[in-house]
Amino acid sequence: MPPEHQEYLQWNGERFERWARQIGPNTLAAVKLFLSGHKVEQQGYKSCMALLKSAEKYSNARLEAACKKALSFTTAPSLKSIQSILRSGQDMLTEEPEPAKPSPYSFTRGAEYYKRRDD
């Protein structure tokens, strides 16, 4: 067996889960979804490797935040969606919504105006 194929023999689900656990709970949840999302666990290894390797390019904190954001959108995020969040920087956005600005076209008459009068 060629040496580049032999390194795949060292991969297993427990190894990916240990690696993801070091990054954070949301990354671990994403890895578990990738591993359980196929009929055969080995079919998810490539996605797990790509996800966990993206921590080298971005950082562990950003990967964890991206997984958290993806999991908030759907129960089964894809590798592509998590990578898209990382590329676009959505993982660095604050989660606090901006306060709503009052509309310049608000009602001029209050509730008192529309009450029935039983005179």
C-alpha positions, 0 to 999 in steps of 0.5 A: 500500500502506498505511504500516502494511503497508509496515513488514512488507516490511522484515522478513526472517529474517536481521533477526530472527536478528541481533536474537536473536543480540544477546540470546543463543544460546538466543533465537537457537535459538528464533527459528530454530525459529520461522522453520523451523517453517512451510512459508513462513518469513514465517509465523513472523515474527509469532511472532519479533516477539512473542518479541523484543518481550517483551524490552522488557517483561521484559529481555534476560536474562530472555528468554534464561533463559526460552528456555533453560528452554523449550529444556530441556523440548522441542526445539521450544518455542512462543511461548506456552510461553516467554511463560508462563515469563516471566509466571510468573517460572520463568525466575528460579528457580534450577536447583539441586535442593533436597537430599532430606530423609531420610524418617522411615519409613526401614528399621530393618533394614540389609542385614546382617539380610537376608543368607542364613546358610548354617549 
